[in-house]
Amino acid sequence: MSANKNAMTRCKILDDLLSNRYHNNSLDDLTEKVNYRLSEMQCQYEGQTEFNQVSHA
């Protein structure tokens, strides 16, 4: 389950970012923005100790 942790959240964030047709984001931009939003969510849920971030090869 750890491989899919927060998968729906990441998909929702990516959907929001890619739905905006006025911004052309590179893979690095998308990765940075998804990680930023995930870290914001982590701050909101203080009880959570582990949070997976998106990485690309």
PyMOL commands that set and color helices and strands:
alter all, ss='L'
color gray80, all
select helices_A, chain A and resi 2-4+7-19+27-44
alter helices_A, ss='H'
color red, helices_A
deselect
rebuild
show_as cartoon
